């Protein structure tokens, strides 16, 4: 006899999957932003070094 999930369990599982996907997307976006900021910071640091060496 196949087991049938109750409607409440199905709704809970679907909601959990939605929340998990949202969380994953936020983490992914945060990592991309950190990489972008890190690269910008490196450019700024390199510009400062080149300006200091000119003086």
C-alpha positions, 0 to 999 in steps of 0.5 A: 500500500503506497504511503500518501503524504498529508496535505499539511506535509506537502505544503510544509515541504514545498515551503521549506524548499522555497525558503532553502532556495531563497537562502541559497540565492542570497548566499550566492549573491553575497559571495558575488558581492564580496568578490566584486568588492575585493577586486575593487579594493585591490584596484584602489590599493594598486592605484595608491601604490602607483601614486606613492611611487610617483611622489 
